[in-house]
Amino acid sequence: MARRIRILTMMAAAAPLAVALAVLPAAPAQAADGDLSCSATFNLTLQPPLRAGGAANVSITGDLSGCASRNGQHADLRSGKLNGTGSATATAGGFNPCGLLVTAKGSGTIGWVSGGDSAFTWRISPDPFTGLAFSANVTGGQLNGDAITVSARSATPNNGCRTNGLSTLAVTAQVTFA
């Protein structure tokens, strides 16, 4: 039971990560399976701090590193910088440290160090089983048409978020483009 609560807490705390990247239209048929996998760190800023019943603007910055192309089609994409914006709302609930169920959507761009970029859109919504439902799609540039899957390893909200609102979230994750 404690393990389940810990998993739900991490997933719900990572909900704003989806603010960085998250349930969109299915990827077009041209998307190649297993295009790229990267380690990632993301920093989200919510302004004003998100509270139950409130809304916030979200900005996200992040780094993708150690990228590997499993199918060999994108071996030149080894690392990149991510920037995005969006909006979020929250209701009370959830097992995360902030006690919030977050809904969010937005868009962003990954600038690849080797050149080129990837535009993406994202959406998150509360999920009764996992705490959140998350997905994103590349909508232009490198990897166009790929679905993005984010598997959070850790998510650390700002101290005092339960009383002061969620203002920042630092996330480490594995990101897969397919």
C-alpha positions in Angstrom: 0.0 0.0 0.0 2.8 2.4 0.9 4.5 1.6 -2.4 1.3 2.3 -4.4 0.8 5.7 -2.5 4.5 6.6 -3.2 4.0 5.8 -7.0 0.7 7.7 -7.1 2.4 10.6 -5.3 5.3 10.8 -7.7 3.0 10.5 -10.7 0.6 13.2 -9.5 3.5 15.5 -8.6 4.8 15.0 -12.1 1.5 16.1 -13.6 2.9 19.6 -14.3 5.6 17.8 -16.2 3.0 16.9 -18.6 2.5 20.6 -18.6 5.8 20.5 -20.3 5.0 17.9 -22.7 1.5 16.0 -22.5 -3.0 13.4 -24.3 -3.0 14.6 -27.9 -4.1 13.3 -31.3 -2.7 9.9 -32.3 0.6 10.0 -34.2 0.3 10.0 -38.0 1.1 6.7 -39.8 4.5 8.0 -41.0 6.0 8.0 -37.4 8.7 5.4 -37.2 8.7 3.0 -34.2 11.5 3.6 -31.7 13.0 6.7 -33.2 14.7 8.1 -30.2 15.2 7.7 -26.4 16.8 10.4 -24.2 17.4 11.2 -20.5 15.7 14.4 -19.6 15.6 17.1 -16.9 12.8 19.6 -16.8 12.1 22.7 -14.7 8.5 24.0 -14.7 7.5 27.4 -13.4 3.8 28.1 -12.7 2.6 31.7 -12.3 0.8 32.5 -10.2 1.4 29.4 -8.0 -1.2 26.8 -8.8 -3.8 26.1 -6.1 -7.0 24.1 -6.0 -9.7 26.0 -8.0 -7.1 28.2 -9.6 -5.3 28.6 -12.9 -1.7 29.3 -13.8 0.5 30.0 -16.8 3.3 27.4 -17.2 6.7 27.8 -18.6 9.1 24.9 -19.0 12.8 24.6 -19.8 14.7 21.4 -20.0 17.6 19.4 -21.4 17.5 16.1 -23.4 20.8 14.2 -23.2 22.3 10.9 -24.0 19.8 10.4 -26.8 20.0 7.1 -28.8 18.2 6.2 -32.0 17.1 2.6 -31.6 16.2 2.3 -35.2 19.2 4.3 -36.5 17.1 6.8 -38.3 18.0 9.8 -36.0 21.5 9.0 -34.8 22.5 12.7 -35.3 20.0 13.8 -32.5 22.2 13.3 -29.4 20.9 16.2 -27.2 18.7 19.2 -27.2 17.2 22.1 -25.3 13.4 22.2 -24.6 11.3 25.3 -24.1 7.5 25.4 -23.8 4.5 27.3 -22.5 1.0 26.4 -21.5 -1.8 26.8 -19.0 -2.9 24.7 -16.1 -5.9 24.4 -13.7 -6.2 22.3 -10.6 -8.8 20.9 -8.3 -8.3 19.5 -4.8 -7.4 15.9 -4.5 -4.6 13.5 -5.4 -1.9 11.9 -3.3 0.9 14.2 -4.3 2.6 16.5 -1.9 0.6 19.5 -3.2 -2.8 17.7 -3.0 -3.7 18.8 -6.5 -5.3 17.1 -9.6 -3.8 19.1 -12.5 -5.2 19.6 -16.0 -2.9 21.3 -18.5 -2.0 21.8 -22.1 0.5 23.8 -24.2 3.2 23.7 -26.9 6.9 24.0 -27.2 10.0 23.4 -29.2 13.1 21.2 -28.8 16.2 22.7 -30.4 18.6 19.9 -31.3 22.3 20.6 -30.8 23.1 19.0 -34.2 20.7 21.5 -35.8 17.0 21.6 -36.6 14.1 21.5 -34.1 11.0 19.7 -33.1 7.7 21.5 -32.4 5.4 19.7 -30.0 2.0 20.0 -28.3 1.1 18.4 -25.0 -1.8 17.7 -22.6 -2.3 16.2 -19.2 -5.5 15.3 -17.3 -6.2 13.6 -14.0 -6.4 9.8 -14.1 -8.1 7.9 -11.3 -5.6 5.0 -11.5 -2.3 6.6 -12.1 -2.8 10.2 -11.0 -2.4 11.6 -14.5 -2.8 10.8 -18.2 -0.1 12.2 -20.3 1.1 12.2 -23.9 2.5 14.6 -26.5 3.1 14.7 -30.2 5.7 16.2 -32.4 3.9 18.5 -34.8 6.7 19.8 -36.9 10.4 19.6 -37.7 12.6 16.7 -36.7 10.6 13.6 -35.7 7.4 15.1 -37.1 4.5 12.8 -36.3 6.1 10.9 -33.4 4.3 10.4 -30.1 6.3 11.4 -27.1 6.2 9.2 -24.0 7.6 10.6 -20.7 8.5 8.2 -17.9 9.2 10.3 -14.8 11.9 9.0 -12.5 11.5 11.8 -9.9 9.5 15.0 -9.5 10.3 17.6 -6.8 7.8 20.4 -6.2 8.6 23.6 -4.4 8.6 23.4 -0.6 5.3 24.3 1.0 3.3 23.8 -2.2 0.3 22.4 -0.2 -0.1 25.8 1.5 1.6 28.2 -0.9 0.6 26.6 -4.2 2.7 24.8 -6.8 5.1 27.3 -8.3 8.0 25.1 -9.4 8.6 21.4 -10.3 11.9 19.8 -11.1 11.6 16.5 -13.0 14.0 13.8 -14.2 12.6 11.4 -16.8 13.2 9.1 -19.7 11.7 10.5 -22.9 10.9 8.3 -25.9 9.9 9.4 -29.4 8.1 6.8 -31.5 
